[in-house]
Every structure is written in structure tokens, then in C-alpha cells.
Amino acid sequence: MELKIDGKAIIAQPGQTLLELIRQLGLDSDVLSQKPLAAKIAGEVFNLNYIPVRQKDVTPERVSIRRAMAASHGEIHLLRYTDGVGKDLYARTAQFILFLALHRLYPGARAKMNCTVGNSLYIEVRRADFSAAALADEVRAIVAKNIPLLRKRIPLKDAVAHFRRAGQQDKASLLSLRQEDYFDVYTYEDFADYHYGELAPSTGYLQVWGIDPAEGGFLFRYPDDNAPDTLSKAEQLPNFMAVCMEGERWCELMACETVADLNDLVESGKIRELIRVNEALHEKRYAQIADEVIRRGAKAVMLAGPSSSGKTTSANRLATQLRVHGKQPILMSLDDYYIDRHLIPPGPDGKLDLEHINTIDTALFRKHLSLLLSGQAVELPSFNFKTGKREWNGHKLHLEKDSVVIIEGLHALNPALLPEDLDNSLVFRLYVSPLLPLNLDDHNRIPTSLLRLLRRTVRDYETRGASVAQTMSMWDSVRSGEKRWIFPYQENADTIFNSSTLYELAVLKKHIYPILLQVQPEESCYEQVRRIVKVLNYVRQADVDDEIPPTSLVREFIGGNSFYR
């Protein structure tokens, strides 16, 4: 069969793997940035051990064509680290190797994926004699062996029994929801694991990595996103790490550390108590933040956070708590300081980067903030998103003695927005992000970005009439902007607020699952949707919207938020 791999034609012989064909074409590389890690065929991602033409499909009478190959007409696109999917595959490969190394060094010890810290992954290891240096040596040895990573299909009951014997009750419980009677695992010697997606062909693909000791475990460093052939720099993010640890304590407090725990709470009906406790924790944190603002004597709160983090609801709930202190909160949006669209210089690709700081009239904002904090009145602009132009409607603002202005926006923590002669005590910086501490199981975390994407997809579909494909087509651009303009400044915040809730996956499933199933294989977002559905298949749906308060962050996305009435 003739294939085209990255545009190069080749005849695939029966039994040849994609990796063999790639090497035959000279498309393989010794450097990570150029090295193919997986392949996309008809919208689906395949391991490089995939065989396009199997021996059993070739008979004297006919040659059968595999489904994916027929759908793609022989077109294959290679994925590398610089592709988002390639980076995810590299991360899963690293995780398999890490847990294999931990199993060999510390049999029976519990190790749990915790959170992403900058470009590192924090893994907790509950073992008193754990050594990050010993783990690094073991990982190095596993990588040097270049062990093939082959997926094996086994009966579901055998998989459940294996994980129970291995002490991974979390994974065994999760598999009870699986509808198929089989499960695919990657194995080596007596170790088996799975990371809900394809891995690299062998352990030798883990070329760029680092392990640093950390309290209670270690940090695994990934390659630099902008230069994958070099290791990312170690980042010290104590404030961010503290919030992640607080999230872990919340999980323990509410006995909900994994999706298996959440499913048990849904089944028993105790999810209603989980909702009440989670909402109470949020209310307590908003009250504490208001207390900090009052102690500081701040007149302005700069509130930033990534997409779908709940910034608007957070601004309103903080305003409510400030009223308890006798303050008169005023809400402002940085969006009103956008410059006219036709004045924005295009980027190198000729397109407008609407996430860039140069879309904000920073000089005007600095001037207005300085005047407001000095007791003077200003006329606020209003940005018309339909015309793409700024308007002046006579809206004037003057801060009274008890006024506190809450300024929300993508760039709110960027120092470029603050006057040089600012009295820092007058401004309080707040960062809001849903740092979900809930794991799928101990070895598989649920990325914060996934929760935000689910929130945004539901909100855009139900309130803005946007399709799943429309929302997801913008997601890479949104995340790119966040990495450039939000995440670098999160550690500068006076307080980081974790806006996730442990119950919301079970609630969001009711709203998002039906619309995800409508996405067809020919749509560009199909593979992305397919991965999300795989995760949601393990989550029990909860029909408990009536328990969620009208001021809840979750209401910002599923509807019924009283701040919008």
C-alpha cells in the first residue's frame, strides 16, 4: 500500500511499523525537537508501533485496508514535541517511566501525581527513605535500556485484579465503570500501568528531563517549551505550591482525592454534602481575602486569571464580602481599555494577537488609576466589541472614602499597568485559577486546563450559541496567550485563590457529555473530544444542580448565577 508520511511517498510492506517506515524515509532524528513521537491519521493519534498493513490482512484473494488508513487515504502526519499532542505523549511516557522506577526502588510505596508547577510536575511519594537522586539514577538506567513500550490488551477482570494486588485500589475502583470487558495496559516485568493515551515507542525517547528534590516528593522537569532540546529552568513558586498543597488538604478533608472517591459520593448521595462543604470553603476564602484587603488599606484590587477561572463571579463575591466591612466596592473591566482594533499592529504572521499587552491602552489606564487613587474623578471609556472601537459615554468615577475598585482582566497582574510612583499599599493583587486537586487516579491527574476547557465549552454553548468545534478551535490560541501574559505574573499576587470545586466534574458531565457526543470524526476537534470523553466515561453524572447556590462559581458556567440577573 502506498502511503504519504509528511508528504513523502512510500510503499508499506505487510508487518512494517510506522517507526520502520519513518526511518526508511530518513524522517527520524536524534534531537527531541525534530524527533517524531506519534502520528495523526484521519484525525486520530497513533503510536509509532502502529502497523498500517498487517500480515493477516493480506491474502492471495485480497488486501484489507485498516479503518484509519482507508479514512485518511494513506495520508499520515507526524507529531513532534512542539505539537501540543506530542508534548502530552512525551509527558505520559515520562510518567510511565517514573512510576516504573518508583515501583522498582520502593515496591508498595504510594506515589501520587499532584500538580504542575511551572514546567515541572510535582509527584508526592509517601516513603520515609525516598531519595530523588536514587530515582534519577533509576530513570537514567531505564532510559538507557531503551525498553520497548508495547500496549497489551487484557481482560478487564484481570486488570482489576492486578491493580488490587499492586495496592492501586483507586485504579481498580475506577475500572468498575468501564463498559468494555477489556483494558489496555503497558507492562514491563511485573509492573503494569496506563496513562489514558498513547506513549512513545520506547523508554529511550525520554531524552530531556530533570528530577529535583521537593518536600514530600520530587519535581520532574520537562523540556523548555520554546527550546525542547534544552531542559526548562527550575522555578521557585512557593505561593503557587502552597495553594496546591491547600487543595490537597481540601481533598483529604472531604475524602475526595480521586474520581473513584467522587463516584462513591455520587452513588451514596453524599455529593450534596460535598457541595455544601466546598461552597463553604470558598466563602471562607473570599472572606479571608476581603480581610486582607481591609488590613492593607487597599483602594484597588487587581484581579487576574486564565480563561474560565471564574474571575467575574470572584469579583462579585469579593465585592459582597467587602460590603460586610462597610466598603463600597466598584467593579471595573480592563476590557474597556482596549485600543481600537484597527490601531493594533499585526504580529509576524500578519494576524492580530488579541491576547497581547499592546491591545491595552496601558498609558491611559495608568493615568486613570493614579488619578483615582489620588482622589480625583475620571471619565471611564467603554469598548464596543461590535464596532471594535472605544467609546466615551460620560461614565465618570470618583472613589469615595469607603470605595474599593475591583479591576478584572487578563493583564491585571502585569506591572506595565501600574504607575511608577504607586504606593503599593493601595493596590491588592489577586490571582484566580481552578487548580483542581482531584486526580483520575494516583498516577493520572486531571489537568487544570481540561477543567477550564469543559467550563468554557458548556458556557459558550449554552449562553453564546457556540459549537464545541468553535470553542476548541480557539483554545490553543487562548492557552498560548495565558502562558505569555498571565502565568509569568501569578507568583506576584498577594493571594492566589483556587476556584475549582471537587464536585463539578460530576455536574458538568450532565451539561457537556451530550454535546461532545454530537462531534463527528471528520471535525478537526474530534481527537481532542475523544480524549475528553474517555475521561468523562469514568465519572458518574450527578443531577444535583438544585444543591448549587446561585452565587457559586460553577453557576457562571452552567447558568443560574444570580450576579447576572
GULO-886873 format. One line per 2 residues: number of its first residue (from 1); for each residue y, z, x of C-alpha. Coordinates in nm, 2 decimals. Layout:
% GULO-886873
NUM> Y Z X | ... .
***
This chain:
% GULO-886873
1> 0.00 0.00 0.00 | 0.35 -0.09 0.13 .
3> 0.59 0.20 0.14 | 0.96 0.22 0.24 .
5> 1.04 0.55 0.42 | 1.41 0.59 0.46 .
7> 1.44 0.22 0.42 | 1.17 0.13 0.68 .
9> 0.87 -0.06 0.56 | 0.51 0.04 0.65 .
11> 0.16 -0.01 0.52 | 0.00 0.32 0.43 .
13> -0.37 0.33 0.51 | -0.60 0.54 0.29 .
15> -0.60 0.91 0.40 | -0.28 0.89 0.61 .
17> -0.04 1.17 0.56 | 0.34 1.13 0.53 .
19> 0.37 1.30 0.86 | 0.15 1.05 1.03 .
21> 0.34 0.76 0.88 | 0.68 0.92 0.98 .
23> 0.56 0.95 1.34 | 0.42 0.59 1.34 .
25> 0.77 0.47 1.23 | 0.94 0.68 1.50 .
27> 1.13 0.89 1.24 | 1.02 1.23 1.37 .
29> 1.24 1.43 1.60 | 1.22 1.73 1.84 .
31> 1.55 1.87 1.72 | 1.58 2.05 1.39 .
33> 1.90 1.87 1.26 | 1.71 1.54 1.28 .
35> 1.36 1.65 1.20 | 1.21 1.55 0.86 .
37> 1.09 1.87 0.68 | 0.98 1.72 0.34 .
39> 1.00 1.41 0.13 | 1.16 1.33 -0.20 .
41> 0.95 1.09 -0.41 | 1.07 0.99 -0.76 .
43> 1.29 1.30 -0.78 | 1.01 1.54 -0.67 .
45> 0.98 1.72 -0.34 | 0.65 1.68 -0.14 .
47> 0.51 1.85 0.17 | 0.47 1.61 0.46 .
49> 0.10 1.67 0.44 | 0.10 1.47 0.12 .
51> -0.13 1.16 0.13 | 0.03 0.86 -0.05 .
53> -0.30 0.67 -0.07 | -0.61 0.89 -0.10 .
55> -0.96 0.77 0.02 | -1.11 0.85 -0.32 .
57> -0.85 0.62 -0.49 | -0.97 0.31 -0.30 .
59> -1.29 0.14 -0.43 | -1.41 -0.22 -0.39 .
61> -1.31 -0.27 -0.76 | -0.95 -0.14 -0.75 .
63> -0.69 0.07 -0.58 | -0.55 0.36 -0.79 .
65> -0.18 0.44 -0.73 | -0.08 0.81 -0.74 .
67> 0.17 0.90 -1.01 | 0.46 0.98 -0.78 .
69> 0.41 0.67 -0.57 | 0.40 0.45 -0.88 .
71> 0.71 0.61 -1.03 | 0.90 0.55 -0.70 .
73> 0.77 0.20 -0.64 | 0.68 0.31 -0.29 .
75> 1.03 0.44 -0.20 | 1.03 0.77 0.00 .
77> 1.34 0.96 0.11 | 1.30 1.22 0.39 .
79> 1.47 1.56 0.36 | 1.61 1.74 0.67 .
81> 1.77 2.08 0.72 | 2.12 1.95 0.63 .
83> 1.99 1.87 0.28 | 2.00 2.18 0.06 .
85> 1.63 2.13 -0.03 | 1.54 2.10 0.33 .
87> 1.71 2.43 0.42 | 1.53 2.60 0.13 .
89> 1.20 2.47 0.26 | 1.28 2.60 0.61 .
91> 1.36 2.94 0.46 | 1.03 2.96 0.27 .
93> 0.84 2.86 0.59 | 1.02 3.14 0.78 .
95> 0.93 3.39 0.51 | 0.56 3.30 0.51 .
97> 0.56 3.34 0.89 | 0.75 3.67 0.88 .
99> 0.51 3.82 0.62 | 0.21 3.69 0.81 .
101> 0.34 3.86 1.13 | 0.41 4.18 0.95 .
103> 0.06 4.18 0.80 | -0.10 4.13 1.14 .
105> 0.11 4.41 1.30 | 0.13 4.66 1.02 .
107> -0.16 4.60 0.78 | -0.10 4.76 0.44 .
109> 0.27 4.83 0.50 | 0.51 4.74 0.22 .
111> 0.77 4.48 0.32 | 1.03 4.36 0.07 .
113> 1.29 4.09 0.07 | 1.62 4.25 -0.01 .
115> 1.94 4.04 0.02 | 2.12 3.77 0.20 .
117> 2.38 3.90 0.44 | 2.60 3.61 0.56 .
119> 2.35 3.36 0.71 | 2.08 3.63 0.76 .
121> 1.81 3.76 0.53 | 1.76 4.14 0.52 .
123> 1.39 4.25 0.48 | 1.30 4.61 0.42 .
125> 0.99 4.74 0.60 | 0.85 5.08 0.48 .
127> 0.68 5.18 0.80 | 0.80 5.46 1.03 .
129> 0.68 5.28 1.35 | 0.83 4.94 1.27 .
131> 0.97 4.75 1.57 | 1.19 4.45 1.52 .
133> 1.12 4.35 1.89 | 0.74 4.36 1.83 .
135> 0.79 4.15 1.51 | 0.99 3.89 1.71 .
137> 0.72 3.86 1.97 | 0.45 3.81 1.70 .
139> 0.66 3.55 1.52 | 0.71 3.37 1.85 .
141> 0.33 3.37 1.91 | 0.26 3.23 1.56 .
143> 0.52 2.96 1.60 | 0.37 2.86 1.94 .
145> 0.03 2.82 1.79 | 0.17 2.56 1.55 .
147> -0.07 2.67 1.28 | -0.11 2.41 1.00 .
149> 0.03 2.53 0.67 | -0.21 2.39 0.41 .
151> -0.19 2.47 0.05 | -0.51 2.57 -0.12 .
153> -0.59 2.58 -0.49 | -0.80 2.88 -0.61 .
155> -0.90 3.02 -0.95 | -0.62 3.24 -1.09 .
157> -0.86 3.54 -1.12 | -0.94 3.51 -0.75 .
159> -0.57 3.50 -0.66 | -0.50 3.81 -0.88 .
161> -0.80 3.99 -0.72 | -0.68 3.91 -0.37 .
163> -0.33 4.03 -0.42 | -0.46 4.35 -0.57 .
165> -0.68 4.41 -0.27 | -0.39 4.34 -0.04 .
167> -0.18 4.60 -0.22 | 0.06 4.34 -0.38 .
169> 0.04 4.47 -0.73 | 0.38 4.32 -0.80 .
171> 0.25 3.96 -0.74 | -0.08 4.03 -0.92 .
173> 0.11 4.16 -1.23 | 0.34 3.86 -1.22 .
175> 0.05 3.61 -1.23 | -0.07 3.76 -1.56 .
177> 0.19 3.54 -1.72 | 0.07 3.22 -1.56 .
179> -0.07 2.98 -1.82 | -0.28 2.77 -1.58 .
181> -0.62 2.90 -1.47 | -0.55 2.82 -1.10 .
183> -0.29 2.92 -0.84 | -0.19 2.75 -0.52 .
185> -0.16 2.97 -0.20 | -0.10 2.92 0.17 .
187> -0.36 3.10 0.38 | -0.43 3.19 0.74 .
189> -0.72 3.41 0.84 | -0.73 3.70 0.58 .
191> -0.37 3.65 0.48 | -0.26 3.46 0.17 .
193> 0.09 3.42 0.02 | 0.30 3.18 -0.18 .
195> 0.68 3.12 -0.19 | 0.72 2.91 -0.51 .
197> 0.79 2.58 -0.33 | 0.68 2.35 -0.05 .
199> 0.65 2.47 0.31 | 0.68 2.28 0.64 .
201> 0.36 2.11 0.77 | 0.31 2.38 1.04 .
203> 0.45 2.70 1.19 | 0.59 2.51 1.49 .
205> 0.86 2.38 1.26 | 1.04 2.72 1.28 .
207> 1.25 2.62 1.58 | 1.58 2.80 1.54 .
209> 1.57 3.17 1.44 | 1.65 3.52 1.54 .
211> 1.55 3.88 1.45 | 1.79 4.17 1.47 .
213> 1.70 4.53 1.40 | 1.87 4.69 1.09 .
215> 1.84 5.02 0.92 | 1.51 5.04 0.73 .
217> 1.40 4.69 0.84 | 1.54 4.38 1.01 .
219> 1.77 4.09 0.97 | 1.63 3.74 1.00 .
221> 1.89 3.49 1.12 | 1.89 3.13 1.01 .
223> 2.03 2.83 1.19 | 2.40 2.76 1.17 .
225> 2.47 2.56 0.86 | 2.72 2.34 1.04 .
227> 2.51 2.30 1.36 | 2.14 2.35 1.27 .
229> 2.02 2.32 1.63 | 2.20 2.65 1.71 .
231> 2.14 3.00 1.58 | 2.40 3.14 1.35 .
233> 2.61 3.42 1.48 | 2.52 3.78 1.38 .
235> 2.77 3.90 1.12 | 2.86 4.26 1.06 .
237> 2.92 4.30 0.69 | 2.90 4.68 0.62 .
239> 3.08 4.67 0.29 | 2.87 4.39 0.15 .
241> 2.55 4.56 0.28 | 2.65 4.89 0.12 .
243> 2.68 4.72 -0.22 | 2.34 4.55 -0.18 .
245> 2.19 4.89 -0.10 | 2.36 5.04 -0.41 .
247> 2.19 4.76 -0.61 | 1.85 4.87 -0.47 .
249> 1.92 5.22 -0.58 | 2.00 5.10 -0.93 .
251> 1.66 4.92 -0.93 | 1.49 5.24 -0.84 .
253> 1.69 5.44 -1.09 | 1.59 5.21 -1.37 .
255> 1.24 5.15 -1.25 | 1.30 4.77 -1.24 .
257> 1.25 4.63 -0.89 | 1.07 4.31 -0.97 .
259> 1.03 4.07 -1.26 | 0.69 4.23 -1.33 .
261> 0.87 4.56 -1.39 | 1.13 4.38 -1.62 .
263> 0.84 4.22 -1.81 | 0.69 4.56 -1.87 .
265> 1.02 4.69 -2.01 | 1.05 4.39 -2.24 .
267> 0.69 4.43 -2.37 | 0.74 4.80 -2.43 .
269> 1.08 4.77 -2.59 | 1.24 4.99 -2.32 .
271> 1.46 4.70 -2.22 | 1.71 4.83 -2.47 .
273> 1.74 5.15 -2.27 | 1.77 4.94 -1.96 .
275> 2.06 4.75 -2.12 | 2.24 5.08 -2.21 .
277> 2.20 5.23 -1.87 | 2.30 4.91 -1.69 .
279> 2.61 4.88 -1.90 | 2.70 5.25 -1.84 .
281> 2.67 5.19 -1.47 | 2.91 4.90 -1.49 .
283> 3.16 5.10 -1.70 | 3.14 5.39 -1.45 .
285> 3.22 5.15 -1.16 | 3.51 4.99 -1.34 .
287> 3.65 5.35 -1.40 | 3.60 5.43 -1.03 .
289> 3.78 5.11 -0.93 | 4.07 5.20 -1.16 .
291> 4.08 5.54 -1.00 | 4.11 5.38 -0.65 .
293> 4.39 5.15 -0.77 | 4.58 5.46 -0.90 .
295> 4.52 5.66 -0.58 | 4.65 5.37 -0.38 .
297> 4.96 5.34 -0.59 | 4.90 4.96 -0.61 .
299> 5.11 4.74 -0.83 | 4.89 4.43 -0.79 .
301> 4.52 4.37 -0.79 | 4.39 4.05 -0.62 .
303> 4.06 3.97 -0.79 | 3.83 3.70 -0.64 .
305> 3.47 3.60 -0.68 | 3.24 3.29 -0.68 .
307> 3.18 3.08 -0.99 | 3.02 3.26 -1.29 .
309> 3.06 3.60 -1.13 | 3.23 3.75 -1.44 .
311> 3.59 3.76 -1.30 | 3.76 3.72 -1.63 .
313> 3.56 4.00 -1.80 | 3.60 4.22 -1.50 .
315> 3.98 4.17 -1.51 | 3.99 4.27 -1.87 .
317> 3.76 4.57 -1.83 | 3.96 4.69 -1.53 .
319> 4.27 4.65 -1.74 | 4.12 4.87 -2.01 .
321> 4.04 5.14 -1.75 | 4.40 5.12 -1.61 .
323> 4.53 5.18 -1.96 | 4.34 5.51 -1.96 .
325> 4.56 5.61 -1.67 | 4.87 5.52 -1.88 .
327> 4.93 5.20 -1.69 | 5.05 4.87 -1.85 .
329> 4.82 4.60 -1.70 | 4.93 4.24 -1.70 .
331> 4.68 3.95 -1.64 | 4.77 3.65 -1.42 .
333> 4.57 3.35 -1.31 | 4.61 3.17 -0.97 .
335> 4.52 2.85 -1.16 | 4.88 2.84 -1.28 .
337> 4.99 2.79 -0.92 | 4.80 2.47 -0.87 .
339> 5.03 2.19 -0.74 | 5.04 1.86 -0.94 .
341> 4.72 1.67 -0.89 | 4.90 1.35 -0.75 .
343> 5.06 1.56 -0.47 | 4.72 1.68 -0.33 .
345> 4.63 1.49 -0.01 | 4.28 1.34 -0.03 .
347> 4.01 1.45 0.21 | 3.84 1.24 0.48 .
349> 3.61 1.09 0.22 | 3.91 0.98 0.01 .
351> 3.83 1.23 -0.27 | 4.03 1.53 -0.39 .
353> 3.89 1.86 -0.28 | 4.00 2.08 -0.57 .
355> 3.85 2.39 -0.41 | 4.08 2.36 -0.10 .
357> 4.36 2.62 -0.05 | 4.61 2.33 -0.03 .
359> 4.57 2.28 -0.40 | 4.76 2.61 -0.45 .
361> 5.13 2.64 -0.40 | 5.09 2.93 -0.17 .
363> 5.46 2.94 -0.07 | 5.57 2.98 -0.44 .
365> 5.30 3.24 -0.51 | 5.41 3.45 -0.20 .
367> 5.77 3.43 -0.31 | 5.68 3.54 -0.67 .
369> 5.46 3.82 -0.56 | 5.73 3.95 -0.32 .
371> 5.99 3.94 -0.59 | 5.76 4.11 -0.85 .
373> 5.67 4.39 -0.61 | 6.04 4.45 -0.53 .
375> 6.12 4.50 -0.90 | 6.27 4.15 -0.97 .
377> 6.19 3.92 -1.25 | 6.03 3.57 -1.20 .
379> 5.95 3.28 -1.42 | 5.58 3.20 -1.41 .
381> 5.45 2.85 -1.40 | 5.17 2.72 -1.63 .
383> 4.93 2.45 -1.52 | 4.84 2.18 -1.77 .
385> 4.48 2.08 -1.69 | 4.50 1.78 -1.93 .
387> 4.80 1.62 -1.75 | 4.72 1.76 -1.41 .
389> 5.08 1.89 -1.38 | 5.26 2.22 -1.36 .
391> 5.49 2.32 -1.65 | 5.77 2.57 -1.69 .
393> 5.77 2.72 -2.04 | 6.02 3.00 -1.99 .
395> 5.75 3.27 -1.94 | 5.92 3.54 -1.74 .
397> 5.76 3.85 -1.59 | 5.91 4.18 -1.46 .
399> 5.70 4.47 -1.35 | 5.79 4.80 -1.51 .
401> 5.73 5.14 -1.36 | 5.38 5.16 -1.51 .
403> 5.29 4.79 -1.47 | 4.99 4.67 -1.27 .
405> 4.94 4.30 -1.24 | 4.58 4.18 -1.21 .
407> 4.57 3.83 -1.04 | 4.25 3.65 -1.07 .
409> 4.14 3.34 -0.88 | 3.92 3.16 -0.64 .
411> 4.15 3.22 -0.34 | 4.27 3.57 -0.44 .
413> 4.15 3.73 -0.12 | 4.29 3.46 0.11 .
415> 4.55 3.61 0.34 | 4.76 3.30 0.30 .
417> 4.87 3.42 -0.04 | 5.02 3.75 0.08 .
419> 5.38 3.78 0.21 | 5.41 3.87 0.58 .
421> 5.62 4.17 0.52 | 5.40 4.30 0.24 .
423> 5.35 4.68 0.20 | 4.96 4.68 0.19 .
425> 4.95 4.99 -0.02 | 5.10 4.79 -0.31 .
427> 4.80 4.55 -0.32 | 4.44 4.63 -0.40 .
429> 4.18 4.36 -0.32 | 3.87 4.34 -0.54 .
431> 3.57 4.11 -0.49 | 3.33 4.05 -0.78 .
433> 2.99 3.89 -0.74 | 2.65 3.92 -0.92 .
435> 2.44 4.05 -0.62 | 2.11 4.06 -0.82 .
437> 1.87 4.31 -0.65 | 1.58 4.21 -0.88 .
439> 1.30 4.03 -0.70 | 1.05 3.79 -0.84 .
441> 0.80 3.99 -0.63 | 0.83 4.18 -0.30 .
443> 0.80 3.85 -0.10 | 1.02 3.63 -0.32 .
445> 1.38 3.72 -0.41 | 1.58 3.56 -0.68 .
447> 1.90 3.42 -0.52 | 2.23 3.53 -0.65 .
449> 2.33 3.16 -0.66 | 2.04 3.10 -0.91 .
451> 2.17 3.37 -1.15 | 2.52 3.22 -1.13 .
453> 2.39 2.87 -1.20 | 2.20 3.00 -1.50 .
455> 2.51 3.17 -1.63 | 2.73 2.87 -1.58 .
457> 2.48 2.63 -1.74 | 2.45 2.84 -2.05 .
459> 2.83 2.89 -2.08 | 2.91 2.52 -2.02 .
461> 2.65 2.40 -2.27 | 2.74 2.65 -2.55 .
463> 3.12 2.66 -2.51 | 3.22 2.34 -2.33 .
465> 2.96 2.09 -2.46 | 2.85 2.01 -2.10 .
467> 2.49 1.89 -2.04 | 2.26 2.05 -1.79 .
469> 2.29 1.74 -1.57 | 2.68 1.76 -1.58 .
471> 2.68 2.12 -1.47 | 2.43 2.08 -1.20 .
473> 2.59 1.77 -1.06 | 2.89 1.98 -0.97 .
475> 2.70 2.28 -0.83 | 2.67 2.16 -0.47 .
477> 3.05 2.10 -0.45 | 3.12 2.44 -0.61 .
479> 2.90 2.62 -0.36 | 3.05 2.43 -0.07 .
481> 3.39 2.55 -0.17 | 3.27 2.90 -0.21 .
483> 3.13 2.90 0.14 | 3.46 2.78 0.28 .
485> 3.71 2.97 0.07 | 3.55 3.28 -0.08 .
487> 3.27 3.42 0.13 | 3.46 3.44 0.46 .
489> 3.71 3.69 0.30 | 3.47 3.90 0.09 .
491> 3.44 4.17 0.36 | 3.82 4.21 0.35 .
493> 3.81 4.35 -0.01 | 3.89 4.71 -0.07 .
495> 3.60 4.72 -0.31 | 3.31 4.49 -0.39 .
497> 3.18 4.51 -0.75 | 2.82 4.40 -0.82 .
499> 2.85 4.22 -1.15 | 2.48 4.15 -1.20 .
501> 2.26 4.32 -1.46 | 1.89 4.38 -1.43 .
503> 1.81 4.27 -1.78 | 2.00 3.94 -1.81 .
505> 1.72 3.71 -1.69 | 1.51 3.80 -1.99 .
507> 1.82 3.75 -2.21 | 1.94 3.43 -2.05 .
509> 1.59 3.27 -2.09 | 1.63 3.26 -2.46 .
511> 1.95 3.06 -2.42 | 1.87 2.83 -2.13 .
513> 1.50 2.76 -2.15 | 1.51 2.52 -2.44 .
515> 1.79 2.31 -2.29 | 1.62 2.29 -1.95 .
517> 1.31 2.15 -2.11 | 1.51 1.87 -2.25 .
519> 1.58 1.73 -1.90 | 1.38 1.42 -1.83 .
521> 1.21 1.32 -1.50 | 1.45 1.03 -1.44 .
523> 1.75 1.25 -1.44 | 1.89 1.34 -1.09 .
525> 1.87 1.72 -1.16 | 1.51 1.71 -1.27 .
527> 1.36 1.86 -0.95 | 1.62 2.14 -0.95 .
529> 1.55 2.21 -1.31 | 1.18 2.21 -1.24 .
531> 1.22 2.48 -0.98 | 1.42 2.69 -1.22 .
533> 1.16 2.65 -1.49 | 0.89 2.76 -1.25 .
535> 1.08 3.09 -1.20 | 1.16 3.14 -1.57 .
537> 0.79 3.09 -1.66 | 0.73 3.43 -1.51 .
539> 1.00 3.60 -1.71 | 0.93 3.74 -2.06 .
541> 1.20 3.64 -2.30 | 1.39 3.93 -2.47 .
543> 1.55 3.88 -2.81 | 1.79 4.18 -2.78 .
545> 2.13 4.02 -2.80 | 2.23 4.28 -3.06 .
547> 2.20 4.55 -2.80 | 2.45 4.39 -2.56 .
549> 2.80 4.53 -2.61 | 3.09 4.28 -2.69 .
551> 3.26 4.38 -2.36 | 2.96 4.31 -2.15 .
553> 2.98 4.07 -1.85 | 2.68 3.89 -2.00 .
555> 2.87 3.82 -2.31 | 3.11 3.60 -2.11 .
557> 2.82 3.35 -2.08 | 2.60 3.39 -2.39 .
559> 2.90 3.43 -2.63 | 3.03 3.71 -2.84 .
561> 3.27 3.85 -2.58 | 3.55 4.05 -2.76 .
563> 3.80 3.97 -2.49 | 3.81 3.60 -2.60 .
565> 3.86 3.66 -2.97 .
***
